[in-house]
Amino acid sequence: MSISSPLHLLRALLRECTYLPDPASRTWVQQHILSRYKAYTPSTYKYRKAPQSEISPHRNTQLIRKSNKALSYLRRANAGELKPLQNILGHTYGRTGRRRRQLLKPLTLPDTPSDNAAVEALREGSRKGIPVRSVKLQALMRSQQNQRFADTERLQVKSLRLEMPEKNIWGRPLPARRKRNINRKWYAMVLDRTLPPLPENEWNMLRAKATGVIAWGGIVERRARPKDENEDENTTSLLTREFLGQPLGKELYLPSTSRKDQPHQITPRLMRRLWSRIFAQSPVMRWDALEGRWQVRWGSISDERSPLQSLPWGLETLMFTGVDDMGRLPQSPPSSRALRRMERAKQWSIQV
């Protein structure tokens, strides 16, 4: 059932984001919802072309429909569907969406020119439409090109150099404007596939969550519905958890019909696995003053695990004593009574 009132939608969205299993996602989603609502208030509506007191009815209908879809998405994530929950974590930690662009924006700024030659190169690049990449962005791109991500929908950057064709399909030299457009399109494609680094404190916090150093706090229990003043305490409602026969919260939306999108039970192991996927796509960058270059470190759970311990000397011999080459216990010889029984059975089969 969709909600038509913007105020009721705002309350429902803010209430639903408090039930997210990740504490950082609760804060980020709440701030994102409030910022989107403030951007469309009539007093500070920055997308309008002419002054007006209210948003047009058509645009208002679109925003209400979009808010209802966001509310359903949050409910599916809280119910345990992996795709919505993974997507919310990706937005929270800047692997996709608005925060990824915010983290990537400082890297797109060119370095401060150190001499006149650098200034001339910057002017020449802007005139030809060739973006000047900073040293930090180049180090990040080279490091990401050597990584392989199995749990991401973002494509990998194959080459960091653009191969500009010399002629067009008619065999004529490319115009300067066409070259600028090709450069801008290629640079936008590379930036769209780049994963920006996280702040070091946030990267360490994510590593602690993924490795289990920081224990997961568990699911936030849904608050009970407030009782009406005129409601009798002895009266019982049929809409109880026992009557519905399923956990409270999963009746608020229609589950997906796909088998792989069925809700999962949110456990500490599931949350560590989801955090590990985000951590594997999150780099951190530090400036190495000795080598004079940027060091890029990617998240890896295998580096955090303790190495396997070998068995003490002589213990493996003790473990495999008394068995044959196939690992089976040797059979004991039959007793005299078993031998007599086998002999009588053999004689009886011969007489028959």
N, C-alpha and C positions, 0 to 999 in steps of 0.2 A: 504494500500500500504506500503510494507516494504522498509526500507532504507538500502542501501548496503554500504554506506561510513561510516567508524567508526567516522570520524570527524563530519559528519552531524548528526549521531546518538547521539554523545555526546552533541552537541548543542541542539538537540530536547529534550533530557532527562533533561538537566539543565533548559531549558525553561519551560518544563511541570511541573517540581517540584516547580516552583515559583507560580503556580496556586493552590497548595494544600490549603485546608481551614484551616489547623492547622499551626500556625507559627513555632512551634517546629519541625513539620514534614518537613517543607521546608528546614530548616537548616540541619537536620539529613540526609535526602535523598540526598541532594546536596553533603554533605561530603562523604556519602557512595558511590555515583556514582564516584566521583573523586578518592577515594581510590581504587576502583576496576579497574579503567582505569590505574592508576599509577602502580598497581601491575602487569599489563600485558604489560607495555611498554617494548620494546626490551632492553633498557639499564638497567632496574631494574627488569627484569622478573625473579622472584624468584622460579618459578615452573619448569624451564627447567633443564634437566640433563646434557646437553652438551652446550658449548657456541655456540651461533648462533646469527645472526643479526636480524632475523625476526621469528615470530611465524609461525608454519606450516600452510599451507592453510586449512587443515581439521579443526584444532583448531580455526583458524580465522573465518571459516564459522559457527562453533558452537557458538562462542562469539557474532557474529553479530545476529544470530537467537535469542540468549538469550537476547540481548539488545533490539531487536524489541519487544519481549514479555514483557519486563519491561516497555517499552514505552507505549504499549497498556494497561498495568495494571495501569499506572499512569493516562492515559486518562480516563479509566473507573472510577477510584476513583474521579477524578475531575468532572466527569459527574454526580456523585451521586449514584453509585452502592455501597451498604453498605458493602459487603464482602471485596472488595479491600480496601475501605477506613478504615474499622475496622482493617484489617491486617497491613496497613501502620502505623496506630496509635499504634498497638501492637509492631511493630518493633521500633518505635520512643521511646516509654516509657519502653522498655526492658521487655515486657511480652513474647516475642518470638524472635527467630533469633539471630543475632550476638551480639547485645547489651545485651541480656539476659545472654549470656555466659560470657560477659565481667563483668557484675555486679555480677555474681555468682562465678567467679574465686577467689576473695579474701576470700570468705567463705569456700572454699575447702581446704585452707591452714591450717594445724594443729596449735594448740596453742603452744606458747613457753613453753617448759618444765620448771617447777618450781623446781624440785628436781630430784634425781637419779632414783626414782621409775617411774616418768613420762617418763624419757629418755628410760628406759628399756621397758616400755609399748609401746613406739613409735617404738622401734626396733623390738619388738616381733610382732606388728601389720604389719609392712612392710615385715617381713619375712614370715608371714602366708598369706599375701595378703589381710589383713583386713584393710580397710581405716579408719584412725583415724579422726573422725568428730570433728570440733571445737565446742566450747560451743555456739557460736553465731549461727552456722548452726543447731545445735540441738534445740535451742529455736525457730528458724524459722520453722523447720519441725513440732514441736509439735503444734505451733500456726496454721500452715496451715492445719494440720490434723483436727482441729476443725472447719474450715471454709467450707462453701458450696458455690460453684460458679455455677451459672446458665448459664452464657454467655461466657463460655470458652470451648475450645476443648481439653485442657490439662487435663489428667486424674488425679484423686485424689489419694494421697498416703494413702493406707489402713492401713499399719502397718509400724512402724519404727524399728522393729526387724525382722531379718532374721531367719526363721525356717530352719535350716540346716538338711537335712535328714541324718540319721546315716548310712544307707546302700543304695546301688544302686539296680537296678532292678534284679540283680542276687543274691541279699542277701549278698553281700560282703561289707566290710567297704569302705567308699569313700576314694579315694586316696587324698593326700595333694594337688596335682595340681588341681584336680577337685574341691576341696573346695575353692581354691583361685579363680578359674574361676567363680564359683557361687557367691562368695562375690563381685567380680568386676562387674559382670553383674547386680546384685541387686543394688549395689551402683550407677551404671550408670543410672539405671531405676529411682531411687529415685531422683537423681539430675536432670533428664530430666523433672520430674513433679514438681520441686520446683520453686516457683516464688520468685526471689531475691528482696530485698528491694530497694527502690529508695532513692537517696539523699534527705535530709529533705527539702531543698529549692525547688527542683523539685516536691516533693510530695505536698508541700503547693501550688505551682503554679497550679498543676493539680487539686487540690481540689477547688481552686478559679474558675477555668474554669468550672468544673462540677457543681458547685453550682450557677453559674451565677454572682459571685462577680466581676469577670473580664469579661466584655462584649466582645462578639465575634466581630471581626473586619469586618466580611462579606467576600464575595467572591471577589477575585482579578479579576478585569476586564481584559479580554484578550487584548493585545496590537494589534493595527491595523497594517496591512501589509504595509511596507514602499513603497512609490510610486516610480516608475521608472522615471528617468530624462526625457526620451523621451515620457512618457505617457501624453496624453492630459488631462487637468483638466475637460473638458466638456464631455469626454467619460465616459460612465457608464458601469459597469460590471454587468453581470447577476448573478454572485456568491455573492449575498448579503444576509443578514439575512432575509429580507422580502421574497426574492425569494426562499430560502431554506425552510422557514416556520418552523424553529426550532431554539433554542438557539445556538449561535456560540460555537463550541466545541463538541457538541453531534454528529456532522456529521463526526468527525474524526475517529470514530471506529464503528464497527458493534455491536449493543446492544445484550445482551443475550436474547435467546428465552425463558428462564425460567421466569415464572411470578414473583417469589419472588426476582429475581435478576434484576428487572427492575430499571432504575435510579430513584432516589428520588430527590426532590427539597431540596437543602442544605439550611437549615434554622437554626437560633440560637437554637431552641428547639431540632433539630436533632443532632447538634453538642454537646449540653449538655448531651444528652442521650448516645452518643458514648463515650464522656469523662467519664461519670458515670460508664460505663462498664469497662473501663480501670482502673478507680480509685478504683473500688471494688476489683480488682485483685492486687493492689499495696500496699504493706506494708511499714512501716517505723519503724526503730529500734533505740532505745535509751538505753543507759546504766544507770540503776538505782543504784546509789551509796549507797543508804540507804538499799535496799534489796539485793544488790550484785548480780543482774542478769539482763539479757536483757529483755526489755519491747518491745513487738511487737504490733503495732497498724495498723489495716487494714482500708482502705478507706470505708466509708459508707455515702451515701447521706442522709439516714434517720436521722443520728445524727446531720446533719447540718441544717435540716429544723426546723422552729419554731413550737413549740407544738400548738395544737388546743386550741383556746380560748373558754371558756364556756360563755353562754349567761348570761346577768345580771339577778338577781332574779326578778321574776314577769313578765319578757318579754315573756317567753314561754306561760304563761297563757293568756296574751294579744293577742298573735299570733293565738291561737286556740279558741278564744271566738266566739260564733255565729255559730258553726258547730256541727253536730251530732257525734256519735261515729265512723262513717265511714269517717269523714272528709268532708262531703258534707253540703252545705248550706240548711237550712230547707226551704221547699216550703211554700209560703204564701197561705192562703185560697182563693178559687175562688171568684170572684166578683158576684154580683146579676145578671148582664147581662149574665155572663158565665153559671150561674145556670139555667136561663131561656132557654138559647140555648141548654143546655144538656137535659133539660126536653122535649123540642119540638122534639129533635132528637130521644129520647126514645119513645115518642108517635108515631112518624112517622114510626119507625121500627116495633111497635106493629101492626099498621094498615096494613102494607105491609104483 
